[in-house]
Amino acid sequence: MPDAIEIQLKKGALELCVLALLHASDNYAYEIASSLADAIGMGEGTIYPLMRRLQAERLVETYLVESPAGPPRKYYRLTEAGRQSFNSQKAAWTSFSGAVDQIVFGGAKA
């Protein structure tokens, strides 16, 4: 796949992936970045601006947890608006990806 296409696909799915990870459990940004790097090859630098935006949009909120080694960690959790956004985005993704799969793999006619 050409790099530009792959990058755009990842960027398009990034917010949904972050919301899904936080739907599963509260987490801190570095752990979210590590999960996304392992799963879809997203760089750490793309996560922090997204986390700030999600917080500004009140889809996530933060709290501090003491760390046995080092400073406290800032954890993120979904707000009620974040859970609603996740459910809405997940439904949209399911519909969209199903339609794309049908076209790409199912031989649907345009």
C-alpha positions, 0 to 999 in steps of 0.5 A: 500500500502506498505510504500516503494512503496507509497514513491517511487510513491510520489517521482516520481510525486513530480517534476511534482506536483511542476511544476503544482502548479507553472504553476497555480501561483507563490508561495513560498516554504512553501506554495508549501510544505503545498499544497503537504502535504495536497494533497499527504502527502509529507513532507516539507523537500523534497521540499527545495532540489527540489526547489534548483535543479529546480532553478539550472536547470533554470526551476524556478526563484525567486523573493522577495516579502515584507511581512507585518509580517516578512522578505520578502518571496522568491517566485518561478515562472516557466521560459520558460524552466520550462513551457516546462518541465511541458508540457512535463512531463504532457504529459508523465504522462498522457500517462503513467498513462493511460497505468497503469490504463488500465492494472490495471483497464481495464483488459489489457493483457500483 
